[in-house]
Amino acid sequence: MKITTWNINSVRLRIGLVERFLKEQEPDVLCLQEIKCVNDQFPSKAIRKAGYEHIAVHGQPGYHGVAIISRLPFTSQKALQFCEKDDTRHISVRLKGGLEIHNFYVPAGGDVPDPDLNEKFAHKLAFMKEMAGGFSEGIARKSVLVGDLNVAPTENDVWSHKQLLKVVSHTPVEVEHLGEVQAAAKWIDVARELVPEPEKLYSWWSYRAKDWRASNRGRRLDHIWVTPALKKAALANGREAYAIHNEARGWEKASDHAPVSLTLDI
């Protein structure tokens, strides 16, 4: 089973890229973040035409929003709210056989890494606190967590650890909070199991760079985690099971995030 996560940065604007990716990579499940549309505006017709009949959407006008599209049927789906806000930042589905997939879009956090000065940063930390708390208590034994978590946790998940220590997405307090989320359910960060450090891994490159490939100032913000019960399935095929599809970052009018895939041996 091939599962892909992708911050698409407006699914209606980039539906052509989604169709291209589905045709070229053929994931069984594609989890999208930042769809930036309400449920009724999601391009379900094009998705179904591409062979993905099963769609779960949790959207809102113009901002945020998450969706899961699948070749495999859902037995249930759920959307959770965090921090008493109406932001649409989570959706989950359960597949036949009991596998649960959670798709997250963690708040970016603004520009100032100080919760006292920046409400957006405070929200980000509070969001991760809730993920580490009540959310993790209710997950299924066989679960996959994917999404744009907006934190690059290790030194080799950013182009310069030293220069980004005080930049939102790689500050010690964010890394600590993400670590608490991971520890709460003993989530396994598949990327770093299959591609150990010190190898660099990036899934996001800023639009600000004139030539993102040449500068290669990336960060690994997009993650795929599994519960311990799925560790064997995630690692069975070795490094080939995990892929960051850098080529999609280079497509015309691309998202600033590349899709990230994991093939589970189940």
N, C-alpha and C positions, 0 to 999 in steps of 0.2 A: 504494500500500500504506500503510494507516494503522496506525501502531504507537503504543500507549499504555503508559505506565508509571504505576503507582499503588501507593503504600504503603497497603495496605488495613487494616492494624492488626486482624488476625483475620478471615480469609476466611469462617469458619463463622458468626461473629457478623454479618457484613455481606454474606452471599451475596445477600440481596435487593437491596442497592445495586449489587452487581456485575451482577446480572441486569438491573437498570434501566439501568445505564450501557451494557451491551452492546446493549440494545434501542434506546436513544436515539442512541448515537454510532456504533455498528456498526464498531468497529475490526477490522482483519484479525487483529491480534495484540495481546494484552493481557498485559503483564508485571506480576506482582504481587510485592510484598515484604511481609515480616512477616505471612505467612499463619498462623503460630502453630499448626501442626498437623503431624502425621506424614503421610506420603504416602497411607496408606490412609484417612485421615480427610478428605482433600481432597474438596470437594463436586463430584466429577466428573460425577455424574448431572445435576445442575442446569446445569452448564456445557455439557454435550453437548446437553441439551434446548434450550439457547439457540442452538445451531448451531455450537458450537466443539468439533469432534471430536478435535482434536489437543492433548494436554496433557502437559507435562513438569513434574514436581514434585520439589523437593528440600526436604523439610521435617524438622522435629524437634518433640518435644513442647513445646508452650507458648511457644516463643520463636522469633524469627527466621523463617527459611523463605522460599523464593522459588518462583515458578511462572511458566510461560509457557503461555498457552492461545491457540489459533490456528484459523482457518478453513483455513489452508494446511498441508499435510503437512510433517512433519520428515523429513529424510534421516538425521539423526543428532542426538544430544544428549549433553551432558557437564556434570558438576558438579565444580567445583574446590574444594579446601580451601586455606585460607590460615592462616599463622602456627601451623601444626601444631595447630590446633584443629578440633573436630568441628562447629563452627557451620555452619549451612547458609545461606551468604550469596552463593552464585553458582549460576547454571545458564545454559547456553547451548544453542541449537539451530541447526541449519543447515537452510535451506529449499531447495527445488528451485531450481536456478540458482546456488546457491553463497552466497547471502546468509546471513551469520551474525549472530545476535542474542545479546548477552551481557546478562544481567540480574543486577544487583548490589544487595546491601544492605550498605553500609559501616557498621561499628560507629559508634554514636552518640558514644561517648567520655566519657560521664559528665558531671560538673559542673565539675570542676577542671581547667583547661587546663595541667597540668604533668605530664609523663610520669613524673617521679620521685615524685610524690605520688599519682598516680592511675593504677592499672594499666589501667583502661578507656581512658584517653586514650593511654597508651603502645601499647596494642593497636591503636587506630585508626590511629596514625601508622605502625606496623609493617605493618598491612594495606595501606595505600596504598603503602608502599615496595615490597611484593611485587607489587601491581598494576602499578607502574611498571617492575618488573624482568621476571621470567620470563614473567608473563602476557602482556604486550604483545608479546613476541617471537613468540608463536604464533598471533596472530589472523589471520583471513582478510583478503584485500585488501578485500573488500566486507563491512564489519562495522558493526553498530550496537551501541553500548553505552548501556544505559538503567539507571535505578534510583534508589533513594534513596541518594545518595552522602554525605549528611549533612554537606555543606560548602556554604555560600553564598559563592562566590568573589569577587564584585566588590562595590564599594561600593553599587551599586544593586540588589543581590540581597538586601539586608536593609533593614529600616525605618529603622535608624540605624547607619551605619557607625561613628561615634564611640563610641556607647554599647555596641556589640557587639564591639569589638576584643578584649576580654578574655573574651568569652563563647564557650564551645565551639560550634563550627560556623562561626565567622567569624574565628578568630584567625589571625594572619599565618603561623604554622607549618603550620596545616591548609591554608590557601590555597596555600602553597608546595608542600606534598606533593601536593595535587590537581593543581597545575600540572605537576608532574613526571609524574604519571600521564597527563595530557593530552598532554604533549610526547613521551612515549615512543613513541607510535604516530601522532603528529601528528593526534590526534583533534580534530574540529571541534565546538565547542559551538554547536549549531544555534540555540539560543534567542538567543544574543547576535549571531549572524549575521543573524537575521531581525528581531530586536527590539533594535536597538543601544542602548547607554547614551546618555543618562542615564535612560531610561525604567526605572521600577521593575518588577521581576518577582518575584512570590512564589508558592510552591507549598505552603507549610506555614504554618499559624496555630495557635498554642498553644490547648489546651483551657482554659488558665487564664483566658483573656480572657472576661469575661461576654458581650461582644458583639464577636466577632472581626472582623466587617465594619466596625464603627464605629471600633475601635481600629486595625485594619489593620496590626498589628505582625507582619508576615510575614517569611519567609525563602525563598529559592529553594534548596531542598535536593534537588529531584528533577530529574534531568538526562536529556537525550538527546544523545548524541554520535555522529558518523559518521566513518568513515575518509575520507581525501581522495578516494578513488575514488567515493564516494557524495555528494560535495559538490554536484555539479550536480543530482542527483536530489532532494536535500534542499532546495535553494534555488529550484528551478525555478518553483514556484508562489507564491513570495514569502511575505509575512507570514501569509497565510491558511493556509499549510501547518502552522503551529505554533499550539497552543492549550493554555492552562491552564484546565481546566474548573472554575472557581471555584464554579459552582452546586452541584457535588457536595459541596463542603465544607459547604454549608448544608443538605444533606439531613438528615433525622432520624437520630440515632445515627451520624453521619458519622465517617469517619476524620479525623484532623487534617491529613492530606495531601490535596491535590486531584490528580486524574488529569492527566497531561500527555501531549499527543499530537503526533506528527509524521506528515505524509503525504508519503511518498516518491513521486516521479514516475518509477516504474519499471514 
